[in-house]
């Protein structure tokens, strides 16, 4: 009997270990993602940006949690807040280099293995969702639990602030709630048309000038008045033909919407990059861009990353690709199984005569594309080794860099200026001798 089972499993084991069947290579995620091509010779131009946050800095780190952190930590007033898979919220002071407090918000929940959700700091309070029905509100200075509110379904997205006393939460079943934190009551609620749970990554709502961009797994995008909860317009991501496809999975916004001027930009799970008018929700342009991971808007350019391990500059005027960079080395690309990488939102840095596009990868590599003497970005990056497993980052007002992994915070800070021996005692230096 054992021999027969082995004979049955042997071909499966053999095939699963092969990268090539005949002359064809088995495709991985990188190969399956449609690659971008350059569509215009007009190069991206950047006139202003901050200096490189790594230059001239001192590095240090500390452990956030012994358990895996389930959402990117947040920073407020020099304090890093995080939540781990056991439901333990921790606050750490970057100035004092010590843990301030920890709070177990899982309490009596039996299944203590959480994922999803996120954190929000607002008006001295910490708002936490962690893949349950609960929104937990903590005093940010002490970790003391003020209240917890149970909602009709699971909250898998981070809370979003509307005002200092109004918070948005969204359930997996397409219910958007505005929660008043003064009277602890629901101010309003908004529903999607079809309550379908999507398996896709899903971006949290975005608030701008009193309105909300919210995406539901029904394929709908709504532009909602943040105070009344009334929708000004809606836009459908999925078409009738999409719904009829086998293995149909509803389309959602996969990158947090970027709002600038009178337009909103976002990428979708059905491989669209879209610019809509905020006046009426009509597309100003849309294009096929597969598997976008992250997106940055800077001075008339959208800088994106995708699963093909590319980064690209796209004009906000017409949606045309003006530059493409590789987020993979030629050597790694030749490997049988090049690994997919999760990328953070790109950031721009500038010095006196050039500027750089920087992309942080979960593989422990920082990809730095710096313009040459002609102002052109290279196709291949300078690669700088950093910590692996980065799930988020923050550049503070001092231009200090904080990298967050699923257990640790690593940061580069400006070292204090050393005082000379004479200046410590109030003596003047380099003065002329008395005549």
Protein Blocks (a to p, Z undefined) as FASTA:
>chain_A
ZZmmmmmmmmmmmmmmpcbehjbccddfklmpccdddfbfbdcddfbdcddfkgopacdd
ddfbfbdcfbdcddeehiacdddfkopacdddfklopafbdcdfklmafblcdeehiddd
eehiacddehiabdcdddfknopafbdcddfbdcfbdcddfblmbccdddfkopacdddf
klopafbdcddfbdcddfbdcdddddeehiacdddfkopacdddfklopafbdcdfbdfk
lmmpghiacdddfbdcddehjbccdddfkopacdddfklopafbdcddehifbdcdeehi
acdddfkopacdddfklopafbdcdfbdfklmmpmbdcddddddddddddfkbccddddd
fkopacdddddfkopacfbdcdddddehiabdcddfkopacdddfkbccddddddddddf
klmnopaehiacdZZ
